[in-house]
Amino acid sequence: MVELRKANSEKRFTLRTSCTSKMLVDDERTRVTRFVFQPDQETGWHEHEYDYVITAVTDCDMKIENPDGEETSVFVKAGDAYRRNTGVKHNVINNGKLPMTFVEIELK
C-alpha cells in the first residue's frame, strides 16, 4: 500500500492493488465469480447491475468504502452468506491479515 498526501493537507489517498477474480458461470440467469484478496487488496469502485449473494469461502474481514465517504467493517465467517440489491456502489477491501476468498452469485 502506498499513501499519498496532498501538500498542506491532511487528506490521504491510498493506492492498493486489485484482487483477482475468475468468472465461473455467466449465462442467461446467473453470473458466478470467485474473488481472491491478499491483505489490503481491493475490488475497486463498482456498481452492481443485479441482486447478488456473497458466500464466504474463507473468513472475510472486509472494509466497505461507500460513495458518501463512510466506511463499514463487515466480517463474514467462512460458509456464511449475505445478499444485497441491485445498484449497490462500493469498494471492497480485505481488512484482515490473511488472504480471503468469496464467491459472488448475481441473479439476472
Secondary structure, DSSP 8 states (H G I E B T S, - for coil): -EEEE-TT---EEEE--B-EEEEEEESSSEEEEEEEE-TT-B--SEE-SSEEEEEESS-EEEEEE-TTS-EEEEEE-TT-EEEE-TT-EEEEEE-SSS-EEEEEEEE-
